Every structure is written in C-alpha cells, then in structure tokens.
Amino acid sequence: MFKKDSKSYTELLGKTNRIVESTIIKGDISSSADFRLDGQLIGNFQSKGKLVVGPAGSIKGDISCKSADIEGKFEGKIQVSELLTIKSKASIHGEVVCGKLAVEPGADFSATCVMKPNIKLLLPHNNGAGTEEKTA
C-alpha cells in the first residue's frame, strides 16, 4: 500500500562525475550531471549541470554547460548559460559566451567574450527536438 521508491546508488552519493589527475581522455564527454575534471580532456564536453576544472585539469576543445568554475587550463570555445567563474590560477584561451562572468585577479584570460543573458544551449541530448523553426 505504501511503496517506497528506492534511490539508486548514484542518487544517494550525489550526481557528480569525477576525472582524477593523471587521466587523459581523448574524445567527447556528455553528461546530465555535475562534473569535476582534474585530468586532461582533448575533445568536447557537454553537460546540463556544472563543470569544475581543477587546478591540474585542462581541456582542449569546446564546452557547453549550465555553469562552470575553471581553475586549470582551457583552450577552445566555451558556452555557459549561467555563471562562468574563472579562478586566479586559470588560463583561458579562445572564445567565451556566457550569461554572467566572474574573473579573479591573476587569471590568464586571453579570449573574446560575449555576455548574453538567457543563453539557450544547443545540446545534442535532445536530438534536435525543440530547435525547429515554425512559420505561419
């Protein structure tokens, strides 16, 4: 009569993925959960959650996510729909499109930057749904 839904193991621990130091990934990562990267990614990253790039982390490719904290190195194009925080030891080179931007003193920020409120990210998770243009 009173049925409890059992939670999965990942829901009990929280939904944060982690790539540790000394790990190198060559390819694309797609995640609906939050993500912490302390290793190296050579490829693209897409998430509906938050991305944290630790001080030892680096990404060479494109990023598309809801929010991001970058303390390591990034080279490419990054699209953040909400807040992008660049820490003092971060190195950013490329193109930035974000809703809000916070840059700590000391950061290496060599990028073009466009701030747009209410950015709608085009994630491949929806397989094109909702991106069709309708005419009257």
trRosetta pair geometry for C-beta under 8 A, 3 or more apart (Angstrom, degrees):
i j d omega theta_ij theta_ji phi_ij phi_ji
7 11 4.2 -116 -180 87 108 129
7 12 5.4 132 107 -55 121 84
8 11 4.8 96 56 5 77 103
8 12 7.3 -141 96 -6 42 87
9 12 5.9 -57 -154 33 32 112
9 13 6.6 13 156 -4 66 111
10 13 5.9 -64 -144 47 34 101
10 14 7.7 -76 174 79 61 27
10 15 5.9 62 154 -100 103 72
10 33 7.9 -88 165 -85 127 162
11 14 7.9 48 -165 -73 25 14
11 15 6.9 1 -100 -56 49 96
14 34 8.0 -32 157 46 100 121
15 33 3.7 -125 154 -136 104 126
15 34 6.3 113 103 24 77 83
15 49 7.5 -155 111 -84 110 161
16 33 6.4 -147 -85 149 27 112
16 34 4.5 -30 -106 85 79 104
16 35 6.9 174 -161 -83 65 22
16 36 6.2 30 173 -8 111 102
17 31 5.7 -104 8 -132 144 156
17 33 5.9 117 -18 86 93 114
17 34 7.3 -179 21 95 69 50
17 35 4.7 -12 61 -114 100 76
17 36 7.2 -173 91 29 53 64
18 35 7.6 171 -77 -161 37 53
18 36 4.7 -4 -111 65 80 102
18 37 7.9 -174 -152 -77 47 33
18 38 7.4 11 -173 7 89 102
19 23 5.2 -132 180 84 90 137
19 25 6.6 -68 -140 -18 150 128
19 35 7.8 17 -1 -177 96 96
19 36 7.3 -165 31 98 63 59
19 37 4.9 7 53 -125 112 66
19 38 6.4 -170 95 39 65 63
19 39 4.4 -88 140 25 103 116
19 41 7.3 91 81 -59 165 101
19 57 7.8 100 84 -117 103 111
20 23 5.6 91 67 -7 63 123
20 38 5.4 -11 -148 66 34 116
20 39 6.0 53 85 -48 31 104
21 38 4.8 -56 -56 132 69 108
21 39 5.9 168 -119 -83 19 65
21 54 7.9 -82 -67 86 89 137
21 56 4.8 1 -107 112 108 151
22 39 6.6 -64 55 -116 26 96
23 38 8.0 73 34 81 102 74
23 39 3.5 -56 65 -109 83 156
23 40 7.1 -173 93 30 52 67
24 39 6.3 -144 -69 167 35 112
24 40 4.6 -10 -113 68 74 109
24 42 7.2 14 -176 0 93 104
25 29 6.8 44 129 -54 151 115
25 39 6.8 89 -6 107 92 128
25 40 7.1 179 27 93 64 58
25 41 5.0 -11 66 -112 104 70
25 42 7.1 -175 92 30 54 65
25 43 6.8 -80 121 27 90 124
26 42 4.8 -11 -112 67 72 108
26 43 6.1 124 -170 -36 37 115
27 42 7.9 54 -1 81 35 70
27 43 4.7 -7 100 -79 14 167
28 43 4.7 -134 -71 161 46 120
28 44 4.5 -4 -120 59 97 88
28 45 7.3 -173 -160 -74 64 36
28 46 7.5 11 179 6 106 99
28 61 7.8 -166 -101 171 71 155
29 35 7.4 123 137 -143 136 158
29 41 6.6 -66 -3 -136 126 137
29 43 6.9 114 -8 97 76 118
29 44 7.4 -158 34 98 61 52
29 45 4.9 0 62 -116 102 76
29 46 7.3 179 95 31 59 60
29 47 7.9 -7 119 -55 96 97
30 45 7.9 176 -77 -157 40 43
30 46 4.9 -4 -115 65 76 101
30 47 7.4 170 -160 -75 42 57
30 123 8.0 126 -146 -169 106 102
30 124 7.2 -71 -116 62 143 104
30 125 6.9 165 -180 -71 123 92
31 35 5.3 115 66 -62 153 124
31 46 7.5 159 29 90 57 57
31 47 4.7 -8 72 -107 85 99
31 48 7.9 -128 109 23 56 72
31 49 6.9 -55 115 31 98 112
32 47 6.9 166 -107 -154 15 69
32 48 4.8 2 -145 32 65 117
32 49 6.7 88 154 -20 38 103
32 125 7.0 100 -80 -121 99 155
33 47 7.4 -66 67 -153 33 113
33 49 5.3 -4 166 -8 23 155
34 47 7.5 91 -115 169 26 143
34 49 4.1 -116 -71 147 53 137
34 50 4.6 1 -125 53 98 85
34 51 7.6 -168 -160 -71 62 33
34 52 7.6 29 174 -4 101 99
35 45 7.4 -154 93 -170 158 124
35 47 5.6 -137 0 -81 125 158
35 49 6.7 129 -6 81 79 114
35 50 7.4 -167 33 94 63 51
35 51 5.2 -11 68 -113 101 69
35 52 7.1 -173 96 29 53 68
35 65 8.0 -114 36 -116 115 143
36 51 8.0 154 -89 -164 33 47
36 52 4.5 -14 -112 68 77 107
36 54 6.5 51 180 -38 95 104
37 41 6.1 -46 -153 -19 146 120
37 45 7.8 -75 -45 -104 150 156
37 51 7.1 -1 2 -170 110 93
37 52 7.1 173 25 88 66 55
37 53 5.1 -19 68 -112 103 66
37 54 6.7 -154 91 11 48 83
37 57 4.4 109 115 -144 83 138
37 59 6.8 55 111 -59 158 105
37 72 7.7 -100 102 30 94 145
38 54 4.0 -4 -100 43 82 139
38 55 7.9 10 -134 49 87 55
38 56 5.1 39 -176 68 82 103
38 57 4.9 -93 -122 -61 24 97
38 72 7.8 158 -132 -53 45 144
39 56 7.6 1 -84 116 26 100
39 57 6.4 20 44 -115 26 76
40 57 7.2 175 -80 -154 43 51
40 58 5.0 -2 -119 61 80 95
40 59 7.8 174 -161 -78 50 39
41 45 6.2 43 139 -55 160 116
41 57 7.9 12 2 -171 93 94
41 58 7.3 -165 34 97 64 54
41 59 4.6 -3 65 -114 106 78
41 60 7.3 -174 97 31 61 59
41 61 6.6 -81 126 25 97 126
42 60 5.1 -3 -119 61 70 105
42 61 6.5 126 -174 -37 34 114
43 60 7.9 54 -3 79 31 68
43 61 4.8 5 119 -73 15 164
44 61 4.6 -134 -72 157 47 125
44 62 4.6 -4 -121 58 98 85
44 63 7.3 -174 -161 -74 63 37
44 64 7.8 12 179 7 104 95
45 51 6.5 93 135 -113 137 146
45 59 6.4 -58 -6 -140 131 141
45 61 6.8 115 -7 91 78 119
45 62 7.4 -162 34 97 61 51
45 63 4.9 -3 65 -115 101 75
45 64 7.3 -179 97 32 59 59
45 65 7.1 -15 122 -47 99 114
46 63 7.7 172 -78 -159 45 43
46 64 4.7 1 -116 64 81 101
46 65 7.0 179 -155 -69 36 70
46 123 5.5 142 177 -133 126 93
46 124 6.9 78 99 24 172 89
46 125 7.5 -167 130 -32 126 99
47 50 7.5 -72 115 39 135 13
47 51 5.9 143 39 -58 140 98
47 64 7.5 163 29 94 52 62
47 65 4.4 15 61 -115 92 100
47 66 7.0 -82 109 4 85 85
48 65 7.6 -130 -64 -145 6 63
48 66 6.0 44 171 -37 40 115
48 123 6.8 -27 -71 -63 85 172
48 125 7.1 -41 -46 13 115 162
49 65 6.8 -37 77 -161 42 104
49 66 5.8 -55 -160 26 10 124
49 67 8.0 -56 158 40 44 79
50 65 6.8 100 -130 159 22 126
50 66 6.1 -66 -69 72 56 100
50 67 4.7 -21 -111 72 89 92
50 68 6.7 170 -163 -83 66 39
50 69 7.4 25 175 0 110 90
51 63 6.5 -116 51 -163 170 126
51 65 4.7 178 -11 -12 113 177
51 67 7.6 -172 28 95 66 47
51 68 4.4 -9 65 -112 95 92
51 69 7.5 -166 98 34 56 57
51 70 8.0 16 111 -71 100 80
52 68 7.3 175 -79 -157 36 58
52 69 4.8 1 -118 61 78 103
52 70 8.0 -172 -155 -78 40 37
52 71 7.8 12 -178 5 80 103
53 57 4.1 -147 -170 97 76 133
53 58 7.4 90 -171 -81 123 20
53 59 6.3 -94 -109 -11 139 111
53 68 7.3 20 -3 -174 96 103
53 69 7.2 -162 31 97 64 58
53 70 4.6 13 48 -127 117 69
53 71 6.1 -169 96 37 72 63
53 72 4.5 -107 146 35 102 106
53 73 7.9 -121 153 46 136 34
53 74 6.5 130 52 -60 175 107
53 90 7.8 90 86 -120 114 107
54 57 4.5 104 50 -12 69 112
54 71 5.8 -25 -165 63 27 118
54 72 5.8 44 86 -39 41 116
55 71 4.7 -54 -72 128 61 115
55 72 5.6 140 -160 -77 15 78
55 87 7.9 -79 -84 91 81 146
55 89 5.7 14 -127 95 99 142
56 72 6.3 -40 72 -103 16 124
57 71 7.4 79 42 67 103 81
57 72 3.7 -161 70 0 69 161
57 73 7.5 -162 105 35 54 65
58 72 5.2 -122 -69 147 56 122
58 73 4.0 1 -117 64 97 102
58 74 7.1 -168 -154 -71 57 42
59 63 6.4 57 130 -59 156 116
59 72 7.8 104 -2 92 77 117
59 73 7.4 -176 30 99 53 65
59 74 5.0 5 59 -118 95 78
59 75 7.4 -170 98 35 60 59
59 76 6.9 -77 125 22 93 127
60 74 7.9 175 -79 -156 41 41
60 75 4.9 0 -118 63 74 105
60 76 6.2 132 -169 -39 39 113
61 76 4.9 -7 100 -79 14 165
62 76 5.0 -134 -73 156 46 128
62 77 4.7 -5 -119 62 92 89
62 78 7.2 179 -161 -79 54 42
62 79 7.8 14 180 4 96 94
63 68 6.9 58 147 -86 142 156
63 74 7.2 -40 -12 -151 137 129
63 76 6.9 118 -7 89 81 121
63 77 7.4 -163 33 99 64 51
63 78 4.3 3 59 -120 109 81
63 79 6.9 -173 97 32 64 58
63 80 7.6 5 117 -61 109 83
64 78 7.8 -175 -70 -157 41 47
64 79 4.7 5 -114 62 75 106
64 121 5.1 138 180 -160 107 125
64 122 7.6 -70 -157 61 154 56
64 123 6.3 -180 120 -89 130 80
65 68 5.5 101 75 -58 129 102
65 79 7.7 143 24 87 49 65
65 80 5.9 -11 72 -112 77 74
65 81 7.6 -125 111 9 38 87
65 121 7.6 124 -17 -102 6 166
66 80 7.2 26 125 -160 17 71
66 81 5.4 -41 -133 47 48 110
66 82 5.6 19 166 9 70 112
66 121 7.8 -107 -77 -1 53 145
67 80 6.1 70 -121 -169 32 112
67 81 7.6 -73 -57 60 58 72
67 82 4.5 -39 -76 70 95 112
67 83 4.9 19 -135 57 109 75
67 84 7.2 -160 -156 -73 59 44
67 85 7.9 30 175 -1 96 93
68 78 7.0 -86 40 -176 164 130
68 80 5.1 -109 12 -101 107 133
68 83 7.8 -157 40 102 52 59
68 84 5.2 5 60 -122 97 73
68 85 7.0 -161 101 34 55 67
69 85 4.6 -10 -112 68 73 110
69 87 6.8 52 178 -37 87 105
70 74 5.6 -44 -151 -19 145 132
70 84 7.4 1 2 -173 108 88
70 85 7.2 171 23 89 64 58
70 86 5.4 -14 64 -115 101 65
70 87 6.5 -149 93 13 48 86
70 90 4.8 85 119 -130 90 139
70 92 6.6 84 108 -75 150 108
71 87 4.0 1 -103 43 77 144
71 89 5.7 33 -175 67 79 99
71 90 5.4 -106 -138 -70 21 90
72 89 7.8 -2 -89 110 31 97
72 90 6.6 14 49 -119 18 72
72 91 7.6 -50 148 33 41 83
73 90 7.4 164 -84 -161 34 59
73 91 4.6 -9 -114 63 78 107
74 78 6.5 17 161 -51 144 133
74 90 7.4 -3 10 -173 101 103
74 91 7.1 172 30 91 59 61
74 92 5.1 1 64 -115 104 69
74 93 7.2 178 96 33 60 61
74 94 7.1 -87 129 19 88 126
75 93 4.7 -4 -112 69 81 102
75 94 5.6 134 -165 -43 44 117
76 94 4.8 0 72 -114 14 165
76 95 7.6 -62 140 36 40 80
77 94 5.6 -134 -69 158 43 124
77 95 4.3 -9 -114 65 82 106
77 96 7.9 -170 -155 -72 53 30
77 97 7.6 15 -178 5 92 100
78 84 7.0 110 128 -121 128 141
78 92 7.8 -66 10 -149 140 115
78 94 7.0 104 -5 90 86 127
78 95 7.3 175 26 90 60 59
78 96 5.4 -6 63 -115 98 68
78 97 7.2 -173 96 35 54 64
78 98 7.5 5 115 -61 97 101
79 97 4.7 -7 -112 70 76 106
79 98 7.3 178 -157 -76 38 56
79 119 6.6 -159 -178 159 97 145
79 121 5.8 143 122 -113 123 98
80 83 7.0 -65 144 86 129 20
80 84 4.2 140 47 -64 158 101
80 96 7.9 -15 14 -165 102 86
80 97 7.4 168 28 93 59 57
80 98 4.2 7 61 -117 100 94
80 99 6.6 -102 111 12 79 81
80 119 7.5 92 95 59 36 149
81 98 7.8 -83 -24 -148 6 56
81 99 5.6 31 157 -30 38 121
81 118 7.9 -4 -168 -163 90 21
81 119 4.5 -144 -122 74 65 98
81 120 7.3 50 -118 -97 119 20
81 121 5.3 -90 -56 -29 115 107
82 98 7.8 -28 86 -171 23 87
82 99 4.9 -37 -130 45 21 140
82 100 6.6 -18 164 26 53 99
83 98 7.4 51 -150 176 19 120
83 99 6.7 -61 -59 72 41 101
83 100 4.6 -25 -104 72 71 108
83 101 7.7 171 -154 -79 59 23
83 102 6.7 12 -171 1 103 108
84 96 6.8 -172 107 -165 170 119
84 98 4.2 -81 -2 -119 124 155
84 99 7.9 140 -8 42 86 66
84 100 7.1 177 25 87 66 55
84 101 5.3 -12 66 -111 99 68
84 102 7.2 -178 92 30 52 67
85 102 4.6 -10 -115 67 73 110
85 104 7.9 43 179 -26 84 97
86 90 4.8 -127 -171 67 81 152
86 92 5.9 -60 -128 -24 135 137
86 101 7.5 3 0 -169 107 87
86 102 6.9 -178 26 93 67 57
86 103 4.6 -3 61 -115 115 71
86 104 6.5 -145 99 18 66 76
86 107 4.8 87 135 -154 109 163
86 109 6.1 79 134 -85 164 115
87 90 4.9 116 58 -27 70 107
87 104 5.4 2 -155 24 34 136
87 107 6.6 142 94 -88 32 113
88 104 4.1 -77 -60 112 74 124
88 105 6.2 3 -114 79 103 51
88 106 3.8 32 -165 70 94 121
88 107 5.6 -113 -131 -55 28 75
89 106 7.0 -11 -66 123 43 116
89 107 7.4 -23 30 -102 13 66
90 104 7.9 107 18 45 108 102
90 107 4.8 2 60 -137 92 104
90 108 6.8 -143 106 42 56 72
90 109 7.7 41 99 -70 105 80
91 107 7.6 -169 -77 -171 35 70
91 108 4.1 4 -118 65 72 123
92 96 6.9 25 165 -61 136 125
92 107 7.1 18 7 164 104 112
92 108 6.7 169 27 97 59 69
92 109 5.1 11 55 -120 113 61
92 110 6.8 172 91 38 64 56
92 111 5.2 -53 131 -21 102 131
93 108 7.8 -19 -53 129 86 104
93 110 5.0 1 -107 75 76 101
93 111 6.2 179 -144 -70 21 88
94 111 5.2 -2 65 -119 46 108
94 112 7.9 -78 132 30 39 77
95 111 6.0 -179 -86 -169 17 100
95 112 5.2 -10 -119 58 72 98
96 101 7.3 77 144 -104 137 130
96 111 4.9 77 -12 129 104 137
96 112 6.9 -174 30 89 72 49
96 113 4.4 -9 70 -110 111 77
96 114 7.2 174 96 28 63 59
97 113 7.8 170 -79 -156 35 49
97 114 5.0 -8 -112 67 76 99
97 115 8.0 171 -157 -89 47 26
97 116 6.5 -6 -172 18 92 111
97 119 6.6 135 142 -120 102 148
98 101 5.3 112 79 -69 137 89
98 113 7.5 -30 23 -159 100 93
98 114 7.8 145 24 84 55 55
98 115 5.9 -28 76 -114 73 69
98 116 7.7 148 82 35 24 67
98 119 7.2 -100 -153 -9 21 151
99 115 6.9 53 176 -164 14 78
99 116 6.7 -59 -100 83 51 52
99 117 5.5 68 -150 -119 86 45
99 118 7.1 101 -116 -18 112 25
99 119 5.5 -128 -64 5 87 105
100 115 7.0 55 -102 -150 27 117
101 113 6.6 30 -82 -171 165 136
101 115 5.9 -104 -8 -91 112 117
103 107 5.3 -122 -170 48 91 142
103 109 5.6 -24 -138 -50 140 155
104 107 5.5 106 65 -31 72 112
109 113 8.0 5 169 -49 116 132
116 119 5.1 98 89 -73 105 93
122 131 6.6 61 -128 -100 105 138
123 126 6.4 88 82 2 85 91
124 127 6.9 47 178 -79 64 42
126 129 4.4 -111 163 47 100 94
126 130 6.0 -31 151 27 150 111
126 131 7.7 133 96 -19 123 104
128 131 5.3 -95 -163 43 58 118
128 132 7.4 65 158 -50 93 83
